Amino acid sequence: MRYTLLFLLSLPFWLSAQDDVKFYNNGVKAHNEGDYVTAIQCYEKCLVANPKHSLARQNISQAYYNQSVNAYNTNNYQRSIMFAENALRYDKKPDVYALVGNNHQRLKDYQAALVDFTEAIKISDQPAAYYAARSWVYNDMLDNANRLADMEKAAELEPTNAEYQFYAGKYKQAVSEEKFKKAITNYNKAIE
């Protein structure tokens, strides 16, 4: 009787553990088929069954990110932001912040874009691309000094990136005559 009682008490926990695996596997299958809505639903069920399921958290974030990219590619920037913000609820990644920043930039909400790219820079272990992206936001804002500072930082972090070197040189020309004279250094690096 004692063992039967223990078995009956542990049964819900065992079934719950089985559910999270089933939901997770169904989510992966839907995700691989490009059915992000179903994948998200399955990952959410998995997380209800097991809130600590780290792969489900990562995958649901990726599914939302994929939806965000799809919306961005069809110029549906508000929808893209919504999906990306959902992705960030589950996993904070610099590329997701950058996608939100790109959407805000397209919507000409430059202050929000600066915040997003700054967050991407803070959490990235390779932030050069995010400095460059933030530089282009400053470019849209006609803020020559900050545009140059960020592009110089991108070029410093990735000295062999010809595009960053070129734009660092180009942006120097608009800041001051003294900087203009130093632009040739960046152009030479870009050519190399």
N, C-alpha and C positions, 0 to 999 in steps of 0.2 A: 504494500500500500504506500509505503514511504517513497519508493522509487517511482511509482506511478504518479504520485503527487508532484515530485520534482520534475518529472518529464512533462507533465501538463503545465507546470509553471514556466518551464524553459521553452516550451513550444512556440509561444508568440515571438520570443526573441530570435529563435532559430528561423522561423518563417519570415520575420522582418529582414534578417540577414540574407535570406534567399531572394526576397523581393528587390533589394537594392542591386544585387548582381543582375537579376533579370531586367530591371529597368535600365540599368547602365548599359548592358549589352544591346538592348533594343535602341537606346539612344545612339550608341556608336553605329549601329547598322543604319539608322535613319540619317545620321550625320554624314556617313560615307556616301549615301545616295543623294545627298544635297537637300534632303527634307529637313531643313533647320527647325521648322515649327514643331514637328513631331519629336525631333531630337531634344529640343529644349523641354518639351513636356515630359519626356522620359527621364532626362537628367534631373528635373525638378522632383519627380516622384522618387527617384533614387536618393536625392538629398533629404526628402522627408523621411524616408526609411533609414537613412544613415547620413546625418548632417555633416559628418567628418570625412565623407568620401571625397578625397582631394582631386582625383581624376575627373569625377563628375563636375566639380567646381571649375576645373580648368576647361573641360570640354563645353560646358554650358556657356562659359565666357567666349570660347572660340566660335560657337554657333551664333551667338549674338553678334560677334565681330564680323562673321561672314555675311550675316544679314545687313549689317551696317555698310559693308563694302558694296554689296549689291545695290543698296539704296543710294549710296554716293555715286556709283557709276551710272545711275539713271537720273542724276541731278535732284534727287529727293533728299535734300540736305537735312531738313528737320527730322525726317524719319530715320535717317542715318545716325543723327545725334542720339535719338531715343534708343536705338539698338546698341550703340556704343556705350551709352551710359549704363544700360543693363549689363553689358559685358564687364564694365568696371565694378559693378556690385559684387561680382564673383572672383575677379582676378585683376589686379591693378598692373597693367602692362603699358610700357611707354608707347608702343605702336598704336594702342587703342586711344590714348590721350592725343597722339598726333593726328589720328583720324578725326577725332572730335575737333581738333584745332583746324584741320583742313576744311571741315564743314563750316565752322564759324567764319573762316576766312572767305569762303565762297559766298556766305551770307553777309559779308562786309561787317561782321561783328568782331572787329579787330581786337578789342580789349579782351573778349572771351578767348579768342584764338591765342593771344599772348599768354594767358593763364594756362591754357591747355598745353602749349609747347613748353612752357616753363616747368610744368609738372612732369612732362615726358623727359626733359633734361635732368631733373632731380633724381628720377628713379632709374635712369638708363645707365648701363655700364659702358655704352658706346654712344654718347650723345651728339656726335658731330652732325648727323642728319637733322636732328631736332634744332640745333643751333642754326643750321642753314635754313630750315623751314621758318623758324621764328624771324630770321633775317628778312625773308621774303614778305612776312607780315609787316615788318617795319618798312619795307620798301613800298608796300601798298599805302602805308600811312605817311609816306614822304618824310620819314624820320631817318635822315642820312647817318647820323652819328651811331645810333643803336643798330641800324642795318649793317654798318661796317663792323662794329664791335662783334656782333654775332657771327658774321661771315668770317672774320679773322679768327675767331675761336674755332669755327668749323675747320678752317684751313690748317690751323695749328694742330688740331686733334687728328686730322687726316691729311698730312702734308703731301701725299701723292695723289690726292683727288684733284684732278685738273679743273673740274667745274668750280670747286670751292676757291681754288687759287685764282681762277679767272675773275670770278665775281668779287673776291676780296680786292683785287687790283682795280676793277671797274668802280667799285664803291669808294675806293680811296680817292679817285679822281673828283668825286662830287663833294668831298668833305673839306679839303683845304689844299692850297698849293703845295704845302709841305708834304702832305700825304700823297698828292698827285705824283711827286717826284719818286716816291717809294713804290708806286704801283708796278713799276717794271720788274721788281723782285718777284711779285706774285705771277705776273705774266710769264716770266722765264720759268718758274716752277710749273706753271700750267703746260707750257710747251714740252718740258722734260717729261 
